[in-house]
Amino acid sequence: MKINLLVIEFDYHSFLLSSLCSVLEGSNFQLVIFTTPKIWSEVGDENFKNSVIPVLKSKHQRMSNFFTENAHHVENCDIVYFNTVASNYRFFANFDFNKPSILRIHNVNAYFRPWQSLNFSLTNFSYDLNHILGKKIWHQDFYYRKKFLKKVSYFMFPNEQITNYVKSQIILNQNRILEPPLEYSYINEKVVKTINTKKYIQISVIGTVEHKRRDYLALYKAIKMSISQFERPVSLSFLGKLKGSYGNRIKEIFKDLECTNFQFSYFNKFVPKEEFESYMSQTDFLLLPMKLETRYQIYREQYGMTKISGMEIDMITYQKPVIIPDGYNLPNDLDKFATHYKSVDDLSRLIIEWVNNKTFITPVANDLTKYRIKHIQSTFSKTCEAIINKAEH
């Protein structure tokens, strides 16, 4: 059964849009993508053939005019798939698609418990005030987002853990919750698996080096405690751009730890894809010194409970084990390749154990069957076929 999917992404998730196109390439899906030139340039369409049709909205084009000009795409689709909706709530709340719709939710609290999750901060006072006055009062986002959510047919959450959390904690008709979710990532069969002949252990920390989402001081303390006990050389790499004075300060304290048994590398700019993948091919395991509580706009979110970390995507794509904080809930099939730390001392102990004894378990493709492209295509196709059949009857 051929499925015509209208995909909408006017905000910022170019990576997830690219992942969606890659996963559904060569399947029974025909994708029409409503997006912006900027987002589509970040996706890059050189790998997608006739199964993807991008329709780009110019910066100054009114949303209503864009949809009027492209009404035939809406009429011809089977399902409207919102990859992200973080703006334009008034328009989407009032536009009649007359088609079943799926909305991907990336931040549970912001969309389903906004009032209980408000998280104002003195350090972000100007941003918070402008957001409240501009988005929530002037644009009436609270009202129109709620109205839009009532119109959406189905919701899809990042993984099984968050789906189960929503089912148990959020008042939402469970018939509107889709599972299994469409995975954020997939096993990249093109990733080259190198034969590990290294005499050192490569540890990688992925993501921008900034203080909001990571506790680099805790990692620093753990590494400092561990170096004297390493029985083989260790190379630690920050695979993300150093951000501001904080990033530079973190760089300096880790550089001061360098010795015969410990080397440190970092980037002052965005890591080029080829270089990133080269590092990942040599990586033995990932380290995630994450702060579990975070903010999305003005809302409190918690990694592993109401949103996921990009670390899960990297675990799947590059099939790497990880050390993560206690309290981050991974899906069961990923959790067996992770270990959780409760304190700086605990983190140091685990690093030493993994470095000296190599007790980590590296996932292989057969362990992660549901993240294979063919499996994702099949399950998502069955989900969409069921939605279409229900709408027709």
VEXVEXPA-205373 format. One record per residue (C-alpha): residue number from 1; x, y, z. Coordinates in Angstrom, 3 decimals. Last residue first. Layout:
% VEXVEXPA-205373
<NUM,<X,Y,Z>>
...
***
This chain:
% VEXVEXPA-205373
<393,<-14.353,3.716,8.093>>
<392,<-11.838,5.587,5.939>>
<391,<-10.155,7.133,8.991>>
<390,<-9.680,3.700,10.586>>
<389,<-8.121,2.315,7.414>>
<388,<-5.733,5.279,7.215>>
<387,<-4.636,4.938,10.833>>
<386,<-4.116,1.170,10.461>>
<385,<-2.057,1.733,7.322>>
<384,<0.037,4.308,9.188>>
<383,<0.905,1.907,12.011>>
<382,<1.638,-0.927,9.578>>
<381,<3.966,1.356,7.593>>
<380,<5.698,2.493,10.778>>
<379,<6.358,-1.112,11.794>>
<378,<7.676,-2.144,8.369>>
<377,<9.845,0.901,7.759>>
<376,<11.369,0.649,11.237>>
<375,<12.169,-3.039,10.697>>
<374,<13.726,-2.372,7.289>>
<373,<15.835,0.480,8.694>>
<372,<17.285,-1.530,11.570>>
<371,<16.571,0.015,14.953>>
<370,<14.216,-2.792,16.000>>
<369,<17.017,-5.291,15.518>>
<368,<19.359,-3.745,18.081>>
<367,<21.242,-6.735,19.457>>
<366,<21.832,-8.084,15.929>>
<365,<23.504,-4.799,14.987>>
<364,<26.199,-5.155,17.634>>
<363,<26.307,-3.581,21.069>>
<362,<29.652,-3.217,22.866>>
<361,<29.574,-4.652,26.372>>
<360,<31.775,-2.822,28.879>>
<359,<34.001,-4.903,31.149>>
<358,<37.181,-3.643,29.475>>
<357,<39.151,-4.564,32.600>>
<356,<41.396,-1.526,33.006>>
<355,<39.414,1.137,31.187>>
<354,<35.916,-0.100,32.065>>
<353,<36.805,-0.650,35.698>>
<352,<38.649,2.661,36.044>>
<351,<35.740,4.537,34.464>>
<350,<33.275,2.740,36.734>>
<349,<35.188,3.596,39.918>>
<348,<35.567,7.243,38.896>>
<347,<31.838,7.515,38.207>>
<346,<31.057,5.980,41.598>>
<345,<33.328,8.458,43.350>>
<344,<31.696,11.323,41.462>>
<343,<28.269,10.050,42.486>>
<342,<25.386,7.809,41.418>>
<341,<26.753,6.223,38.232>>
<340,<24.780,4.190,35.694>>
<339,<26.019,1.497,33.296>>
<338,<24.991,1.144,29.694>>
<337,<24.909,-1.605,27.070>>
<336,<22.083,-3.481,28.809>>
<335,<20.195,-0.171,28.892>>
<334,<19.861,-0.043,25.130>>
<333,<17.423,-2.956,24.704>>
<332,<15.654,-1.962,27.909>>
<331,<14.888,1.576,26.758>>
<330,<16.982,4.041,28.773>>
<329,<15.844,5.709,31.958>>
<328,<18.293,8.360,33.179>>
<327,<18.034,8.228,36.965>>
<326,<21.617,7.194,37.656>>
<325,<23.919,9.234,35.468>>
<324,<25.356,7.741,32.253>>
<323,<28.278,5.515,31.228>>
<322,<27.833,4.427,27.615>>
<321,<28.266,1.503,25.221>>
<320,<28.614,2.250,21.484>>
<319,<26.624,1.116,18.462>>
<318,<27.409,4.098,16.197>>
<317,<23.866,5.016,15.166>>
<316,<22.163,3.445,18.170>>
<315,<24.374,4.830,20.932>>
<314,<24.593,8.151,19.059>>
<313,<20.801,8.519,18.997>>
<312,<20.568,7.651,22.678>>
<311,<23.227,10.287,23.435>>
<310,<21.029,12.875,21.747>>
<309,<19.233,12.984,25.071>>
<308,<15.585,12.094,25.482>>
<307,<12.601,14.011,26.823>>
<306,<10.021,13.699,29.626>>
<305,<11.595,10.836,31.596>>
<304,<15.109,10.056,30.383>>
<303,<16.087,13.705,30.528>>
<302,<13.851,15.745,32.759>>
<301,<11.995,18.869,31.633>>
<300,<11.227,22.148,33.394>>
<299,<9.503,24.694,31.195>>
<298,<10.386,28.256,30.212>>
<297,<11.882,27.440,26.762>>
<296,<12.953,23.847,27.334>>
<295,<14.803,23.631,30.621>>
<294,<16.894,20.824,32.095>>
<293,<16.935,18.341,34.941>>
<292,<19.083,15.271,34.378>>
<291,<22.381,17.113,34.395>>
<290,<24.490,14.902,32.177>>
<289,<28.070,13.704,32.544>>
<288,<27.610,11.415,29.508>>
<287,<30.577,9.189,28.733>>
<286,<30.811,7.124,25.569>>
<285,<32.762,3.906,25.056>>
<284,<35.534,2.380,22.974>>
<283,<35.694,5.220,20.439>>
<282,<37.866,4.628,17.372>>
<281,<34.994,4.636,14.852>>
<280,<33.485,7.557,16.770>>
<279,<36.601,9.664,16.259>>
<278,<36.515,9.049,12.496>>
<277,<32.779,9.732,12.458>>
<276,<33.302,13.133,14.057>>
<275,<36.118,13.941,11.636>>
<274,<33.961,13.120,8.623>>
<273,<30.992,15.043,10.044>>
<272,<32.960,18.211,10.796>>
<271,<32.986,19.086,14.526>>
<270,<31.513,22.543,15.111>>
<269,<34.215,24.865,16.395>>
<268,<36.847,25.123,19.113>>
<267,<37.237,21.350,19.232>>
<266,<38.732,19.128,21.949>>
<265,<41.440,16.580,22.704>>
<264,<42.822,15.139,25.960>>
<263,<45.598,12.635,26.620>>
<262,<46.068,10.538,29.753>>
<261,<48.601,7.871,30.725>>
<260,<51.809,9.783,29.989>>
<259,<50.321,12.998,31.356>>
<258,<47.512,15.445,30.614>>
<257,<45.523,16.645,33.634>>
<256,<46.240,20.332,32.957>>
<255,<44.511,19.971,29.579>>
<254,<41.335,19.017,31.466>>
<253,<41.495,22.219,33.528>>
<252,<42.131,24.322,30.425>>
<251,<39.304,22.891,28.325>>
<250,<36.812,23.449,31.135>>
<249,<37.839,27.123,31.312>>
<248,<37.499,27.458,27.543>>
<247,<34.005,25.984,27.583>>
<246,<32.951,28.273,30.424>>
<245,<34.363,31.349,28.646>>
<244,<32.157,30.741,25.628>>
<243,<31.014,27.398,24.238>>
<242,<33.567,24.739,23.305>>
<241,<32.199,22.946,20.234>>
<240,<31.421,19.258,20.444>>
<239,<33.224,15.936,20.363>>
<238,<35.099,16.312,23.648>>
<237,<37.772,13.632,23.451>>
<236,<39.424,11.603,26.236>>
<235,<42.398,9.402,25.358>>
<234,<43.416,6.799,27.917>>
<233,<46.720,4.918,28.231>>
<232,<46.654,1.531,29.979>>
<231,<46.609,0.424,33.616>>
<230,<44.756,3.544,34.754>>
<229,<44.953,3.921,38.551>>
<228,<46.816,7.246,38.659>>
<227,<44.316,8.714,36.192>>
<226,<41.174,7.876,38.171>>
<225,<40.790,10.647,40.764>>
<224,<41.487,13.346,38.164>>
<223,<39.025,11.677,35.779>>
<222,<36.278,11.703,38.430>>
<221,<36.954,15.321,39.433>>
<220,<36.885,16.460,35.810>>
<219,<33.659,14.558,35.158>>
<218,<32.011,16.272,38.130>>
<217,<33.302,19.611,36.824>>
<216,<31.912,18.812,33.389>>
<215,<28.348,18.608,34.657>>
<214,<26.442,18.789,31.383>>
<213,<23.166,20.376,30.261>>
<212,<23.446,24.053,31.178>>
<211,<27.218,24.301,31.686>>
<210,<28.473,24.308,28.113>>
<209,<30.689,22.027,26.020>>
<208,<28.488,21.318,23.008>>
<207,<27.783,17.614,22.627>>
<206,<29.464,14.221,22.679>>
<205,<31.905,12.961,25.320>>
<204,<34.238,10.334,23.893>>
<203,<36.486,7.777,25.583>>
<202,<39.258,6.080,23.561>>
<201,<41.171,3.371,25.426>>
<200,<44.809,2.795,24.455>>
<199,<46.791,-0.002,22.838>>
<198,<44.653,0.171,19.718>>
<197,<44.113,-2.967,17.639>>
<196,<40.335,-2.652,17.586>>
<195,<39.206,-3.792,14.157>>
<194,<37.265,-0.858,12.793>>
<193,<33.517,-0.954,12.170>>
<192,<32.733,1.432,9.334>>
<191,<29.438,3.233,9.687>>
<190,<27.569,2.660,6.422>>
<189,<25.017,0.348,8.063>>
<188,<23.820,3.285,10.153>>
<187,<21.583,1.652,12.720>>
<186,<18.580,3.910,13.114>>
<185,<17.622,7.032,14.997>>
<184,<14.673,8.862,16.513>>
<183,<12.632,5.660,16.429>>
<182,<9.039,5.847,15.232>>
<181,<7.211,4.926,18.416>>
<180,<5.857,1.423,18.960>>
<179,<3.403,2.653,19.721>>
<178,<1.050,5.499,19.006>>
<177,<-0.801,7.350,21.752>>
<176,<-4.266,8.610,20.725>>
<175,<-6.015,5.464,21.918>>
<174,<-4.456,6.201,25.296>>
<173,<-6.728,9.190,25.789>>
<172,<-4.491,11.556,27.728>>
<171,<-4.246,12.401,31.416>>
<170,<-0.470,12.199,31.838>>
<169,<1.361,10.122,34.447>>
<168,<0.974,6.424,33.604>>
<167,<0.542,6.591,29.834>>
<166,<2.999,9.464,29.555>>
<165,<5.659,7.505,31.447>>
<164,<5.055,4.470,29.234>>
<163,<5.615,6.556,26.099>>
<162,<8.711,8.084,27.714>>
<161,<10.207,4.655,28.314>>
<160,<9.155,3.286,24.928>>
<159,<10.897,6.023,22.963>>
<158,<10.590,9.562,21.569>>
<157,<6.800,10.054,21.843>>
<156,<4.160,9.870,19.117>>
<155,<0.783,11.538,19.450>>
<154,<-2.328,10.825,17.411>>
<153,<-5.344,12.657,15.989>>
<152,<-4.257,16.252,16.645>>
<151,<-7.213,18.616,17.027>>
<150,<-7.109,18.763,20.835>>
<149,<-3.372,19.519,20.656>>
<148,<-4.116,22.528,18.451>>
<147,<-6.545,24.008,20.988>>
<146,<-3.998,23.575,23.777>>
<145,<-1.348,25.214,21.612>>
<144,<-3.777,28.009,20.787>>
<143,<-4.534,28.922,24.395>>
<142,<-1.016,28.745,25.839>>
<141,<0.430,30.362,22.722>>
<140,<-1.699,33.495,23.037>>
<139,<0.517,35.385,20.544>>
<138,<0.628,38.519,22.738>>
<137,<0.342,36.676,26.060>>
<136,<2.300,33.414,25.749>>
<135,<4.734,34.197,22.971>>
<134,<5.593,37.856,23.439>>
<133,<4.934,38.675,27.086>>
<132,<5.862,35.262,28.495>>
<131,<8.840,34.777,26.185>>
<130,<10.091,38.320,26.721>>
<129,<9.921,37.855,30.499>>
<128,<11.657,34.480,30.372>>
<127,<14.436,35.747,28.094>>
<126,<15.075,38.814,30.278>>
<125,<14.987,36.804,33.513>>
<124,<17.300,34.017,32.331>>
<123,<19.760,34.276,35.238>>
<122,<16.831,35.024,37.528>>
<121,<15.192,31.760,36.488>>
<120,<11.595,30.794,35.869>>
<119,<10.573,27.157,35.627>>
<118,<6.971,26.545,34.653>>
<117,<6.344,22.803,34.833>>
<116,<2.962,22.670,36.581>>
<115,<1.554,25.262,34.159>>
<114,<2.912,23.566,31.039>>
<113,<1.877,19.992,31.834>>
<112,<0.986,18.436,28.454>>
<111,<2.984,20.339,25.854>>
<110,<5.886,21.802,27.819>>
<109,<5.994,18.796,30.127>>
<108,<6.356,16.202,27.361>>
<107,<9.196,17.780,25.391>>
<106,<9.895,16.080,22.031>>
<105,<6.308,15.269,21.037>>
<104,<5.874,14.062,17.471>>
<103,<2.418,14.949,16.193>>
<102,<0.462,12.578,13.961>>
<101,<-2.548,13.679,11.918>>
<100,<-5.619,12.136,10.283>>
<99,<-6.805,14.323,7.399>>
<98,<-9.344,17.151,7.174>>
<97,<-6.434,19.599,7.370>>
<96,<-8.658,22.340,8.770>>
<95,<-6.452,25.243,9.814>>
<94,<-7.469,26.963,13.064>>
<93,<-5.187,25.278,15.588>>
<92,<-2.396,25.086,13.003>>
<91,<-2.502,28.836,12.423>>
<90,<-2.726,29.821,16.080>>
<89,<0.033,27.380,17.060>>
<88,<2.504,28.890,14.597>>
<87,<5.432,27.889,16.807>>
<86,<7.062,24.836,18.417>>
<85,<5.463,22.194,16.193>>
<84,<7.940,19.500,15.249>>
<83,<7.839,16.488,12.894>>
<82,<4.128,17.065,12.318>>
<81,<2.901,14.200,10.110>>
<80,<-0.267,14.818,8.119>>
<79,<-1.621,11.498,6.853>>
<78,<-3.102,10.268,3.565>>
<77,<-1.921,13.191,1.435>>
<76,<-3.598,14.366,-1.771>>
<75,<-5.683,17.190,-0.274>>
<74,<-2.739,18.591,1.683>>
<73,<-0.489,18.514,-1.375>>
<72,<-3.247,20.125,-3.449>>
<71,<-3.501,22.990,-0.935>>
<70,<0.027,24.127,-1.788>>
<69,<-0.716,27.729,-2.789>>
<68,<-3.301,28.035,-0.014>>
<67,<-0.858,26.546,2.513>>
<66,<1.831,29.084,1.632>>
<65,<-0.627,31.967,1.646>>
<64,<-1.862,31.064,5.148>>
<63,<1.709,30.717,6.447>>
<62,<2.610,34.171,5.197>>
<61,<5.720,34.275,3.051>>
<60,<8.530,36.407,4.490>>
<59,<11.039,33.625,5.121>>
<58,<10.189,31.578,2.058>>
<57,<8.286,28.326,2.455>>
<56,<9.893,25.333,0.758>>
<55,<8.148,22.311,-0.708>>
<54,<10.500,19.312,-0.616>>
<53,<9.375,16.201,-2.542>>
<52,<10.862,12.950,-1.224>>
<51,<10.344,9.466,-2.712>>
<50,<11.819,10.458,-6.082>>
<49,<15.412,10.304,-4.914>>
<48,<16.929,11.270,-1.583>>
<47,<20.680,11.256,-0.996>>
<46,<21.400,14.706,-2.471>>
<45,<18.596,16.281,-0.467>>
<44,<20.644,17.984,2.254>>
<43,<18.995,18.132,5.673>>
<42,<20.747,21.357,6.693>>
<41,<19.760,22.961,3.379>>
<40,<16.201,21.794,4.060>>
<39,<16.132,23.585,7.402>>
<38,<17.371,26.860,5.885>>
<37,<15.096,26.659,2.825>>
<36,<12.069,26.221,5.110>>
<35,<9.742,23.228,5.508>>
<34,<6.727,21.413,4.068>>
<33,<8.047,17.989,3.065>>
<32,<6.027,15.763,0.737>>
<31,<6.978,12.159,1.382>>
<30,<5.915,9.119,-0.646>>
<29,<6.082,6.028,1.549>>
<28,<6.157,2.420,0.297>>
<27,<9.867,2.161,1.132>>
<26,<13.028,3.101,-0.770>>
<25,<13.792,6.091,1.471>>
<24,<11.686,5.871,4.645>>
<23,<14.635,5.693,7.057>>
<22,<16.686,8.335,5.247>>
<21,<13.797,10.789,5.009>>
<20,<12.960,10.352,8.703>>
<19,<16.620,10.739,9.718>>
<18,<16.916,13.947,7.694>>
<17,<13.800,15.319,9.389>>
<16,<15.195,14.281,12.757>>
<15,<18.423,16.167,12.034>>
<14,<16.582,19.207,10.681>>
<13,<14.625,19.593,13.915>>
<12,<14.411,23.409,13.912>>
<11,<11.009,25.031,13.451>>
<10,<9.033,24.811,10.203>>
<9,<8.798,21.022,9.954>>
<8,<5.637,19.519,8.429>>
<7,<5.617,16.094,6.737>>
<6,<2.766,15.184,4.383>>
<5,<2.837,11.411,4.051>>
<4,<1.391,9.680,1.004>>
<3,<1.274,5.943,1.728>>
<2,<1.443,3.329,-1.050>>
<1,<0.000,0.000,0.000>>
***
